[in-house]
């Protein structure tokens, strides 16, 4: 019984330290971009966006009742990540990006083929 209690105490203190360390080490974004879709639209509100290299916060507002997201790729097919798919809502994604030009698009259905895309220039 004593061994079990001692082990639980060690596990509990280790977990608290790990959580505290993760919270303290979370860096602030170097920049953030805001992109949205208007009600009834199949296009983002902006065609070109810019950000600073490092941790980039992507703020996506979908004002449409159709589901959309913001996906990001570089060099043709290298997928970097995406926001959650949402309808009539918002989503946020954090991505660490190097300098370069990135393609933003909605990966839902045929959204990209219908024109839901933009360019992100990271300096």
N, C-alpha and C positions, 0 to 999 in steps of 0.2 A: 504494500500500500504506500509506504514512504517513497519507494522508487518511482511509482506512478505519479505521485504528487510532485516530486522533484522534477520529473520529466515534463509535466504540464507547465510548471513554472518557467522552465527554460524555454519551452516552445512559445509560451505567451510573451515572454520578454523579447525573444528574437523577432516574433511577428510585429510587435510594436516598434522595434527599431527599424525593421525593413520598411514598414509603412511610413514612418517619419522620414526616413532617408529618401524615399521615392518622392514624397511631397516636397521636401526641401530642394531636391535636385531638378525639379521640373522647370525648364527654361521658359522665358517669355518669348513670344513670337517676334521675329525680326520685322515682320510686316503682316498685314492682313488685307485680303481682297473681299469685296462684296459683289455678289452676282445674284441675279434674280430672274424669274420668269413671271410675266404678267398674266393675269387671268385670260384664258383662251388663246394664249400665244404658244408657238412652238419655236421660239427664239429666246436666247438669253438677252438681257437688257444691254449688254456691252459685248462688242466683238473683240476688243483688245484690252488687256489688263496688264499691270506691271506690279512687280514685287521685288523685295531685296532678298538675296540669297540667304539661306538659313531656314529656320522654322517659320513656315508660312501658314497662317490661319485662313481657311476658306470659309466664308460665311455665305450660305446659300438660302435664299428665300423663294419658295415656290408658292405663288399666289394662284396657281391653277388647280383645278380639281383633278387633273390628270397627274399621274406619278412621274416625277423627274428626279435627276440627281446631277452631280458634277463629278465626272471622272477625269483623270489626268493621265496623259501618256507623253512619252518623249522618244525621239528617234523612231517614229513610225509605229512601233508596237510595244514598247516597254511600258507596262502599266505601273504607275506610281501609287495609285490609290483613288478613293472616291468618297464622297459624302454618302450618307444613307439616302435611300430613295424615299421621297416624301411627296405627299399631295396636300395642298393648303397648309404648308408648315415650313419650318426652318430646319437646317442641318448645318453642322460645323465639322470640319476636318482639319487636322494639323498634319502637314507634310514637310519634311526636310528636303529642300530643293537647292541644287547647285545652279550656277549661272547657265542660262540657256533659254530656248524657246520651247514651250510646252503646248500641247493641244488639249483644250478642255472640251468635253462633250457629254451629253446625257447618254448613258449606256442602256437606257430603257427602250425596249422595242426598236422602232425605226426612227427615234428622235434625231439621231445624228444625221441620217439620210435626209430628214425633213428640214435640216438647217440649224439644229440646236448644237452649236459649237462656237468656240471662241479661241483666242490665242492669249497665252500668258507669257510675258517676257520677264525673266528673272535676271536682275543685274547684280 
